[in-house]
Amino acid sequence: MVLANRHAREDKALQHHVTKPRLQVAALVGFGSCVACVTILHFVRPDLPPPAHRLSEYANGPYGWLMAMAFVGLSGGLGALGARLWKGPADRSTWIAATAAVVAAAGSLVAGVFRTDTSPLNEAIHSGASTMAVLAVVILATVHTFTRPPGGDSHDPLAVVLAVSGAALVIVSPILHETRWTGLSQRLLWAALLLWLFRAASSISSGGNAHDQVGHRADH
């Protein structure tokens, strides 16, 4: 009986260990597909100059499906990252970060489903969902970057720069929303957030738990 229980615990631990890299790969693939789709859209929609046009405008027109795929990829990556964080230590900061990732995933998915050119209601839903996703990612980056884990680890300078940049650009974004630089400010915001997400997802594959690695680095 004792031997059977030990084998069961070992099998569960092995399954948990195998799941971690799968979630990491899923997160990286999701974020990568999002970046790829948006990059392609910049070439196939030259009628929308990036500095003056927001990313959501790519959802309208003949290549709207590419923008929808970008949202779906982002949603999948955030969902995988959130699931990976849930498998970390059961402390408050990890719970907040994982919840923020799941909320951001839901917001991104809803934003991809509702286009801005169909009706005022759909445009309002899209705008609200995308705003929710941005704010949730900023919360995720801030909490996980600046919450110091046990063991005396120091903050990762790159993660700090990206998290602070994302938060600052969120504050500036409403000011520039109705200007000719609205597209540029939004792209800079998402560039900072996606770089942080790539950094986070690529930092949780090796040993240790997610909280020890995302946004932190060892002092030795």
N, C-alpha and C positions, 0 to 999 in steps of 0.2 A: 504494500500500500504506500509506504514512504517512497519507495523507488518509483512507483507510478506517478506520484505527485511531483517528484523531482523532475522526471522526464517531461511532465506537462508544463512545468514552469520553464524548463529549458526550451521546449518547443515554442512557447509563447514569447520568450525573450528573443529567440531566433527570428520569429515572424516579425516582431517589432523592429529588430535590427535591419531586416531586409526591406521593410516598408519605408524607412527613413530615406535611403538614396532614391527610391522610386518617387517619393514626394518631391525631393529636390529636383530630379530630372523633369518632373511634370511642371514644376514652377518655372524652371529655366526655359523649357519649351514654350510654355504659355507666354512668358514675357518676350521671348525671342520672336514668336509669331506675331505678336502685337507690333513690335518695332518694325518687322519686315513689311507688314501690311501698310503701316503708315508711311514708311519710306517709299514704297511703290506708288502710293497715292500722290506723293509730292511730284512724281514724274508724269503720271497719267492725267493729272488735273492741273496743268500749267495755268488754267484760267483763274485759279485761286492763289494769288500771291501769299506766301506763308506769313509775312509780317502783319498783314491786315486781315487775314481770314482765320477763323478758329477751326480747330480740328473737326468739330461736329459738322461743319459744312461739307466735309467729305462724305458724310452719310447720305447726302442728297445727290441725285443724278445717276448715271449709268454704272458708276463704280461704288455705289453705296454698300454693296455686299462686302467689299473689301474692308470698309470701316466697321461694318458689323462683325466681321471676323476678327478685327483688331480688338474690339470690345470683348468678344468671347474669349480670345486668347488671354487678354489681361485678366478677365474674370477667373479663368481656369488656373492661371498662375497664382493669383491671390488666394484662391481656394486651397490650392496645394500647399502654399506657404502657411496658411492658417492652420491646416490640418497638421502640418509638421510642428508648428508651435504648440498645438494642443498636446502633443506627445512629450513636451518638455516638462520642466518642474512645475508643480502645482502652486505657483505663487501668484500674487495679484497682478504684477506687471506682465507676466507671461499670459495670463488670462485676458488682460486688456488688449495686448498686442494681437493675440489670436482672434479675439472678437472683432477688433478693428479690421483685420485682414478679411474675415468672412463678410463683414458689412460692406467693405470695399468691393469684394467679389460680386455681391448681390447688386450693388449700385452699378457696377460696370456692365453686368449682364442686362439689367433693365435699360440702361442707356443705349445698349446695342440693339435692343428690340424696338424701342420707340424712336422713330426718326423725327427730325425737326421740320420736315416740309409737308407733313400730312394733315395736321390740324393743330390749333392752338393748345389743345389738351395734351396731345402727344409731345409737342415741343416743351410744355411745362414739365411733363413727366421726365423727359430726357434731361432737361436742365437740372431738375432736382436730383435725379439719380446720379448724374455725373458729378455734381457738386458734393453729394454725399460720399461718393467714391474718393474724390480728391481729399476731402477732410479726413476720411477714415485712414487713408494711406499716410497722411501727415501725422496723425495720432500714432499709427503703427510705428513709423520711423522715429518719432520723438521719444515714445515710451521705451522702445527697444534699444535706442542708441544711448539714452541718458540714464537708464536704470542700471546702476552698478551691481553686477552679480557678486555673490560671495567668492572669496578667494583672492581679492586684491587685484583683479584685472583692470587694466586701463581702457579708456574709450578709444575706439578706432578713429584716428583723425579723419580719414576719408568719409566714414559714416557720419561723423559729426558735421563736416562741411556740407554733405549732401542733405542731411536732415534740416540743418539750419537754413540752407538755401531754399529748400522746399517750403518751409514755414514762412520765410520772408516773402517768397514769390506769391504765396497764397494771400498774404496781406496786401500786396501791391496789385494783385490781379483785378479786383473790383475797380480800382482807380483807373486802370488802363483798358477796361472792358469796352468802353465806347470810343476809344481812340484808334488811330491807324496802326498802333503797335499791339493791339489786342492779341493777334495771332502769335507774335513773337514772345510775348510774356507767357502765354499758355504753353508754348513749346518748351521754353526754358523751364517752366514749372514741371512739366511731365518728364523732361530730360533728367532733372535732378531726382525726381521720385523714382523713375525707372532705373536709373543708375543705382540708387539705394536698394531697390528691390533685387536687382541682379547681384549686388554685393551681399545682401542678406541671404538669398537663395544659394549662392555659391559658397557661403561660409558655414553652412550647417551640415555638410556632407561628411566631414571627418569625425573623429571621436568626440565624446562629450555630448552635452545636451544643447538644445537650440539656444537657450538663453545665455549660455556661456560663450557662444560664438557670434551670434548676430549682433553687430554693432560694438563688439568688444575684441580686445586682443590681449594675449598674455604679456606680462612684463618681463618674461625671460626668453 
